[in-house]
């Protein structure tokens, strides 16, 4: 269907998509893109964005105009909507493969015109520094105080203020525009390329740019992970994942372009952005999506050249190379003028972007000891890479690097501009992915229905790789008994069955016959995987496969695929569908091999304190013949701790009672029993080591254990093993009053395991889970252990009102529960109905902290009503919740009559003099309150001074 017909047919849906949120942000982002790509003239934009006019009226005006301008503009609108709207809204609209096409050749343009061409990028960069830009414009004489006041109207959001600033600047002409561009250039350093339009490309340069763009487009238009999934278009399956900055940064949701934006910048002198995420969280697919958007000209428009690198491929590069050879031999070879093109890259580093996917797969650990500054000097590839990351080479070039967090140490982090955390799918992302994966809506609905009835499985699906497995194996999933899939091992066993039976659907075996029929395949692939994991090898030559007994039949099962980066007509190389599948087969090898080294399992669990000598001991577990088959240059290989931990997790699950009966025909019972005992002993011993490290409490303080990520890993292994005895035994020895698990990458999957184990604690504890990624699904997974909590701390965990609706009813039933802190989540006034019930029901409740949410006056009033009869609450914190004087007056009534409240925090709200007067009058009737915090409210300095003199307990 033509784009013009789609706009007309979907008019109602398009209006809803642009306006249903109640905010004009979606409409304004679409207008930014249409202006930048020349689909709208400035005068047309002004006719649409009339101040004070209803949002729906402006949106209708846009749709009318776009339709009359014809098919090309309609296509531009649909593409802009696709880039702007959240993934969850895509399903109800058809975009028909539309894309914004733009001329990437750069020419001279008036500076004020460049404000339109760069508008989306400028809005992102300006919204965090409006005051600085206004100061520069005022200082230069281009803006008056009246202009500044119009930009800074409090009704505008930061992005709207940025747009108003750009609109004013455009009306002032080129000199004002130069001031803004220079301001941003100075603020964000060489990483900003806002003056790109001043660079002209010769015909030969344009040819290379076109060739590079075509190459990147060809590599990124089809999904490359999970074996390419039968040439599935990336557009058809790509689903946004949740991105976060460090927890003290802005709470605004991040888009893909924000990865190279200014938000979250920690070191303006650095050029490298790290995108970190656990195995299977979607790092490679995300970086592929960035490549695709750049090649189409719909994102990253500040960069003329993008050079993509796979660290897995670079791992196999044995030659010493210069930077020039690295770029042109591994990415795109210029047909002519190689020296001139490379010199252009050296002269304009801010126009260049490098991406390195999979730093954690590199054989060598990052080091900044070997410095290299000359881009024409040859060096081993890992030294080139490390010097690019730290900026010794190609300073000013932006580099985006993906890695698992465990592989990034403090030495590398000091060279980062910022770090972006990839947190997997949100609940709406799971829904969107499953619907995209299944063209039949009925099947998608059944899969989603099955997930909703199994919260443990739903929690697993926050990991994109697990969500893909569940979607791929929908027939097996829908044929399972309800609740039978609980662990990660369960999910990977399901894909094992799926692939093995898929090859012979006409002879699908009953019971466990499918495993016995394919026993040799499993053993061969297990041997290959085990060798590879131990030697940090993820790409295998055909001779390596042959040495492990892997046949063409084994390859045809689908677990191994041709490595697209390493296979040529004369040489075939293979890799597993995903690194987690390689870990799964390595675990199968350890379980099924009757002749494996007895020390393999203990050494696998001793990784948390493994030294270099310990690594060599572990590698001694591998047959010498396989060690000799390493590719040249592997002498410095370090066994990867994260992959070995994943392998140990799978091994724990495979040795659970549930699966032991499956292995009896492949491995002697006595051997299996020995392995089960070894794993059980290692898990108990590992936890005991953590318990012994608990320091003795200072006099008057509670005994506290600050757990580390390795502790969470051991807990996950116990859960995979589904061994209640180990959990009970371990928790009987843990004697603490407070358990701290902050910054441990805890998501819904980990919450399930924690609840399984922690529910067996002997006495109540304070459970601190701040700064993780628990979300609403994770909250639900924690419910089985709520009875052992007397306090719960969930700061910065993306929890919404929905999660509170699940948590509070359970907490009300728990006798010991007395404190809760939910700083900086996503709560609104709707959640206060649940807290009101809690406060009315639990007369022993001590502390409620809702810092940094959005409960507003309505929420404050609801809590005040609930607290009327409370005789135990000591601490109430509503910092940064949009509470105004109405809410303050409602709380004043509680202060007046409370016999227990000691601390009230109302900092960073919207309270005026009227509200504070109510609070002062209430305090006159209550001498029990020790302090009432009111910093950063809507008060003048004179009002603050007066109030402090009248009431000494007010803290400003």
C-alpha angles and dihedrals in degrees: 000000000000117000092242091055091048092054091051096043094047098041095122093047092047092052090050092049092051098044112020095093090062089234125104091218096102092049093047093049090052090050090050091055094045091051092047092052095045096247090123129041119224092249091052090052091052091051090055100043100056110164115244095017119126116269093235090052091054091048092050089050090054094049091048092050095045092050093052092049091062144235099321094055091044089054089050091052093051091048092049090051091050090053093044107041122080115257091249091067095050095080093068094052136063117220098175095214093299120169137180107247119201137172105252093194110109123225138167113284133168109272093238089055090053087062087069095044092051098034100122091049093044093050090054093048097043101047092075095050108034094135093053093049092049090049091053092049092047093047091052091051096244097110131048125208087257091058090051092050091052091053094046098050105148092229089068123087117227091262091049090050089053091052093047089051092052091047091053092045092052091055090053094057137230099323092059091045090053090054092054094047092047091048092055092043090055095042097050099030127211092339090077116081100183093136091058091119089071090066119089121201122215120230092260091050090050090052091053091046090052092048092048091047091050091049093050090045092052092050095048109037093084125053106264100187124081090031094303090290093245096311095304112181111249088224091057097052108023112117125183117253126207114267124194137182123213109302097256092061132088118307093217113121114260126232128201094265090054087072087078093029128103100257113110096014110162102169116030090187092063127081102197125097117194119210105195129186141145122268109290096017093121104261097141094045091049093051089047089053090053090052092050094049091049093048090051092048094241099114142018089035093164091072121078095187129033119189114193122201133186112212088204088061094042087053089071096048106111099174125092109244140185121229090256091054091045092055099042101036097043099036119018132339117221112230091217142003096032093163094049093048092049090048089053089053090051092048096047106036092153089066093057132083126192122191124196114190119201107013088168089066092061113113095224124062116239115271133171095197098098105063121198123181106165114087092203095053115102121232140153111291095246090056090050090050095048091049092048090052094049093045099244086119124045096001110200096031111118114237124193113196127186123205144144109265094240090064094057115083133183093269091063095038093062088064095053125108088202142329125236117199118216109211103180127237126345116221090265089047091057090051092048094048094049092049091049092048094055118055089192107078090202093060091045091052091051092050092049090046090053091051093050091056092050110052092179090059091043088055090053091052092067083082106079094216091054091045088053092050092049091049093045092051098044094135092055090043094053090045093055123099113259111276094007093121107070109136139050088248089057090056094049091046086055092055090046089056092043095054096041094049094039091068092058107028092155090060101040106166126230119240114341095342091107090064096046092049090055099036094120092051091053092048094048094048090044092055091049093048093047092051091048096049092050092050099038089247120148101159119063131198120224090251090056090052090049092050090056091048095251108158133193087261090056091049091050091062088080103239091107122054134183111270104241092203096049109031122097134167091269098039131040121202127182138202135183118265089253134354090247089058089053088052090049093054091045088056090049089054092053091049098044101037109100093191101047119130111274090224094058096089097045091047091049090058094044091066094104089076100023114146125196090271089049090055090054089051090053092049088053086070088073121087111259092234091062094046089056090058095067114126113258115279096034093121091103095047115136118207105246110242096200094055092045089051090052088049091051090049091054091045090055090053095046090053093053119117089254094067105027093092089059093061101048094093091051102041133028115261092235091055092049092049090051091052093048090052091047093053093045091050093047093051093049092045092048093052092046089056090056091048092051090055093062108116122228111260122253112251110280095016131101122256107257136188119203102202123206130215091264088062089055089049092055090049089053090051091053090050092049089052089050088216109156092179093062091046093051093045093049095047092048087066097047109095111176137127096211130034115197119198103163123154092008098130090248114174133160092292092056092043090060091053094044093052091048091057105028093054086077095061113128099225139022118280139185106249114207115192101159122157100019133112102255100138126172095305092051090051089056090049091055095056096094090065099043092100090070094051123095091171133021125198116191106163117166099004106129093248117164135192088274092062091048089052088060097040104048099054088055093046091052088061093052112093096202098048110114111141137046132176122189104170118174102002128128102268125145135185088281090075093059092077087068094045089047089056090048093051093046094046103040107058091180096060114132113180138024119181120178098164118170102011131111109251094134127184093316091056093046090051092050092051091047090054091050093049097055093102099031114126099171110046109116103171132037120177123182098159115163097004103126092254113165134188093286091060091043091054090051090051090047089065089058093047090052093058106026118114095186111039113110105161128035120178118196098154121147098021134120100260116147132196091279092059094045091051088058090050093049092051090050093051090056087068096045123060092168095077110093100192142358114200117212106160119151100016128135097284133122121236089250091054091049092050092050094048094048090056092050097046121024094192092067110100117204 
